[in-house]
Each structure stands twice: as structure tokens, then as C-alpha cells.
Amino acid sequence: MFIDTHAHLFLPSFKDDIDAVIKRARDAGIEKIFLPNIDAETLAPMFALVRRYSDMCHPMVGLHPGAVNEDYPKALDAIEKALHTHREEIVAVGEVGLDFYWTRDNEALQREVLDIQAQWALAHGLPIVLHTRESFAATLDIIRPYAARGLRGVFHCFTGGVEEARQALDIGFYLGIGGVATFKNSRLIDVIRRIGLGGVVLETDAPYLSPHPYRGQRNESARVRVIADFLAAQLHIPLAEVARITTQNARTLFLPLK
């Protein structure tokens, strides 16, 4: 059995066939799907999906760095309220972090919002799910002091090298590995060969980043199995071993008491 630790199945691209998407995930051996929030507006559809598939779908709450603007206090208020209201259901604070790909004009705001949400995660005893597009070092600088106080989490959509991987593992964080690992120009498999699967959790980031040979198509949670098949083949280990290690990692991080 597998866990998809990161999928946005509440987005409009799934509105017409979500039942079929969930069925394909079950048929592929996906037992749990963790849903990272994006902003205040996605809270309602995310929790609606959780209610519909409460045995399988589990929520996270957070403000994505791409949604950070001058109105962020209002968004954070709504998200923090959801954190308190749904605390027993929530498995992580996420998706949060820094994104310097499009612009750094609001870097100070992004840093402030990440810091606030790291405080939430630590205070509530929740892991944190980090978005680090072209911002790994800056994110690590903010998170490292919290990790020293017990915060744990995952670097979502990890695409760095061996040194960055080791820096993440050294502070007790996991690496979220998804479809990018299967891309022809990716060197992620070389990183995983060096560090092993002990610090890896699987994710799709659906509807984004579909693995080869589905690259460019809408991604979905069933394709965790495609990623796992790729890792098993490249690492020369049984698929069952990939499932055992990565699922245990996900349970240890996100579901330690459930």
C-alpha cells in the first residue's frame, strides 16, 4: 500500500470525475491521500472532499507562498481558524514556504508568513510541508531554528542535489519525491541512490508534475504507483520494499498517533 503525501484533488480540474480519480487511486493501492491547502478560498472545497472520503483523504492547512500578498493577514486569520476548528483532522501545516521563481518583490512578506506558520506547526505539534522553489537555502535558514526545537516536516517536490538532501535530512526532515524523478533530465534518482529511501516520502502534487510517460497530462494520486515502480526499477529493489519504507515514513511523519 502507498500514501500520496501531496495532492490537490479539490481543485476544479477534478470536479467532473473525482469519484473515478479516487477509485483509480484505490485500485492502484493508494491507501491515504494528504491534501495541502493553498489559500483561504480552497479551505471549503478541501474540507468538502475530506468529508466525502474521510477514510482516505486528510487535510493540511496553510497559505501557499504564491498566494501571499498585502492582504495576507486576512487569509491567515481564516486559515488559523480552520486549524483550530479542525485540529483533530489536520495532519500538517502546508503547503507553505518561499517561492522566488516568479518574483522576489514580496520576499519579506513571504518570509514573515512562513515564520508565522512555522510557529503554528510547532505550537500544535504538527509537521510542516515546505514549498521551496528556487528558495531552498532561504527556507532552510528560517526552518532550522524551529527544527532544533522539534519541528519536523517535508521538503515538498524536492529537486536538489545530494548536499541539499543531506541538509534536509540532518534537521530531521523528509524529501517529497514525485514525478520529477522520472523525467529524462532529472538527476534525482542519483541523489536517492546516495541517500537511500529512509528519508523519502512519495507524492504526486496532482494535478501537476505527472510522471513519465504521462508528462504533460493532468496528474492524479494513482500515479504514485508509477513513481514507486520507477524507483524500484532504478534501485533494483522489490516494489513491496519501496511501498513498505515510504509508507512507514509517511505514517511516522503525518500519522504518528492515528
C-alpha positions in Angstrom: 0.0 0.0 0.0 1.1 3.6 -0.7 0.4 7.1 0.6 0.2 10.1 -1.7 1.6 12.8 0.7 0.7 15.8 -1.5 -2.2 16.1 -3.9 -4.6 19.0 -4.7 -7.6 16.9 -5.6 -10.0 19.6 -4.5 -9.1 21.9 -7.4 -11.5 22.5 -10.3 -9.7 20.2 -12.7 -11.1 17.2 -10.7 -14.7 18.4 -10.3 -16.2 16.3 -13.1 -14.5 12.9 -12.3 -13.3 12.9 -8.7 -15.1 9.6 -7.9 -13.2 7.9 -10.7 -9.9 9.6 -9.6 -10.4 8.2 -6.1 -11.3 4.7 -7.4 -8.2 4.6 -9.6 -6.1 5.6 -6.6 -7.7 2.8 -4.5 -7.2 0.3 -7.3 -3.5 1.3 -7.6 -3.0 0.6 -3.9 -3.1 4.1 -2.5 -4.5 4.0 1.0 -4.2 7.6 2.0 -4.1 11.0 0.2 -2.9 14.1 2.1 -4.4 17.4 0.8 -2.3 20.6 1.1 -4.3 23.8 1.2 -3.4 26.8 -0.9 -5.3 29.8 0.4 -8.5 30.8 2.3 -10.7 30.1 -0.8 -9.6 26.5 -1.1 -10.4 25.6 2.5 -14.1 24.9 1.8 -13.6 22.6 -1.2 -10.7 20.8 0.5 -12.8 20.0 3.6 -15.7 19.0 1.5 -13.5 16.4 -0.2 -12.3 15.2 3.2 -15.9 14.7 4.4 -16.7 12.8 1.2 -13.7 10.5 1.5 -12.9 10.6 5.2 -11.3 7.2 5.2 -8.8 8.2 2.6 -8.4 12.0 2.3 -6.7 14.0 5.1 -6.4 17.8 5.2 -3.5 20.2 5.7 -3.9 23.9 6.2 -1.6 26.7 5.2 -1.0 29.7 2.9 1.0 28.9 -0.2 3.7 31.4 -0.9 2.3 32.1 -4.3 -0.9 33.3 -2.6 1.0 35.8 -0.3 0.1 39.4 -0.9 -0.7 42.5 1.2 -4.0 41.0 2.3 -2.2 38.0 3.9 -3.4 38.8 7.5 -7.0 38.2 6.4 -6.1 34.9 4.8 -4.0 33.8 7.7 -6.9 34.5 10.1 -9.2 32.3 8.1 -6.6 29.5 7.9 -5.7 29.7 11.6 -9.4 29.5 12.5 -9.7 26.3 10.3 -6.6 25.0 12.1 -8.3 25.3 15.5 -11.7 24.1 14.3 -10.4 21.0 12.5 -7.3 20.3 14.6 -8.1 16.6 15.1 -8.4 16.0 11.4 -5.4 18.1 10.2 -2.2 16.2 9.5 0.1 19.1 8.7 0.6 22.8 8.2 1.0 23.2 4.5 1.6 24.0 1.8 3.8 26.9 2.9 7.3 28.2 2.2 9.1 30.5 -0.2 8.8 30.8 -4.0 11.4 33.0 -5.7 10.8 31.7 -9.2 8.3 34.3 -10.3 9.4 37.3 -8.2 11.3 38.3 -5.1 9.4 41.6 -4.8 7.4 40.3 -1.8 10.2 38.3 -0.3 9.9 40.0 3.1 6.2 39.1 3.2 6.8 35.5 2.2 9.4 35.2 5.0 7.1 36.7 7.6 4.2 34.4 6.6 6.4 31.3 6.6 7.7 32.2 10.1 4.2 32.6 11.4 3.1 29.3 10.0 6.2 27.5 11.4 5.2 28.8 14.8 1.7 27.3 14.3 3.1 23.9 13.4 5.4 23.8 16.4 2.7 25.0 18.8 0.2 22.4 17.5 2.7 19.6 17.3 2.2 19.2 13.5 4.6 18.6 10.7 5.2 21.4 8.1 5.1 20.9 4.3 7.6 23.2 2.6 7.4 24.7 -0.9 10.9 25.8 -1.8 11.0 26.9 -5.5 14.4 28.5 -6.0 14.5 29.2 -2.3 15.9 26.1 -0.6 18.7 27.8 1.3 16.5 30.7 2.4 13.8 28.3 3.6 16.3 26.2 5.5 17.6 29.2 7.3 14.1 30.0 8.6 13.2 26.5 9.5 16.4 25.3 11.1 15.8 27.0 14.4 12.3 25.5 14.6 13.7 22.1 13.8 16.1 22.5 16.7 13.0 22.9 18.9 11.4 19.7 17.5 9.6 20.8 14.3 9.5 18.1 11.6 8.3 18.1 8.1 9.0 17.5 4.4 10.6 19.5 1.6 7.8 19.1 -1.0 8.8 18.5 -4.6 12.5 18.1 -3.7 14.7 18.6 -6.8 18.0 19.5 -5.2 21.3 17.7 -5.1 23.0 15.4 -2.5 24.2 18.2 -0.3 20.8 19.8 -0.1 19.2 16.4 0.6 21.6 15.8 3.4 21.0 19.3 4.9 17.2 18.5 5.0 17.8 15.0 6.5 20.2 16.4 9.1 17.4 18.5 10.6 15.0 15.6 10.7 13.0 16.5 7.6 11.9 14.2 4.8 12.1 14.7 1.0 8.9 14.6 -1.1 9.7 12.7 -4.3 7.3 12.8 -7.2 7.0 12.7 -10.9 10.1 14.9 -11.5 12.2 11.9 -10.5 11.1 10.1 -13.6 11.9 12.9 -16.1 14.7 12.2 -18.5 16.7 15.3 -17.5 16.3 14.7 -13.7 19.2 13.6 -11.6 17.0 12.8 -8.6 17.5 9.1 -8.8 21.2 9.6 -8.4 20.5 11.6 -5.2 18.2 8.8 -3.9 20.9 6.2 -4.6 23.2 8.1 -2.4 20.9 8.8 0.5 18.5 5.8 0.4 14.8 5.7 0.9 14.9 6.3 4.7 14.2 10.0 4.3 11.8 9.8 1.3 8.0 10.1 1.1 6.1 9.8 -2.2 3.8 12.5 -3.6 2.1 13.4 -6.9 1.4 17.2 -6.5 -1.7 16.4 -8.6 -2.9 17.8 -10.9 0.7 18.9 -11.6 4.0 17.2 -12.5 2.7 14.0 -13.9 5.4 11.3 -14.2 6.8 9.8 -17.4 5.1 8.5 -19.6 2.2 10.8 -18.6 4.2 14.0 -18.5 2.1 17.0 -19.6 -1.2 15.3 -18.6 -3.3 16.0 -15.6 -1.7 14.2 -12.7 -3.6 12.1 -10.1 -2.9 10.1 -7.0 -2.9 6.7 -8.7 0.4 7.7 -10.3 2.2 7.3 -7.0 2.4 3.7 -8.2 4.2 4.8 -11.4 6.7 6.7 -9.3 7.2 3.8 -7.0 7.7 1.4 -9.9 10.3 3.7 -11.3 12.2 3.8 -8.0 12.0 0.1 -7.6 13.4 -0.5 -11.1 16.2 2.1 -10.7 17.2 1.0 -7.2 17.0 -2.7 -8.1 14.7 -3.5 -5.1 11.2 -5.0 -4.9 8.3 -2.7 -5.3 7.0 -4.0 -2.0 10.1 -2.6 -0.3 9.6 0.8 -1.8 6.0 0.7 -0.5 7.0 -0.5 2.9 9.7 2.1 3.5 7.9 5.2 2.0 4.6 4.4 3.6 6.1 3.9 7.0 8.0 7.2 6.6 4.7 9.0 5.7 2.9 7.4 8.7 5.7 8.3 11.0 5.6 11.9 9.9 2.0 12.6 9.4 0.0 10.0 11.3 2.1 9.1 14.4 -0.9 8.8 16.7 -3.6 7.8 14.3 
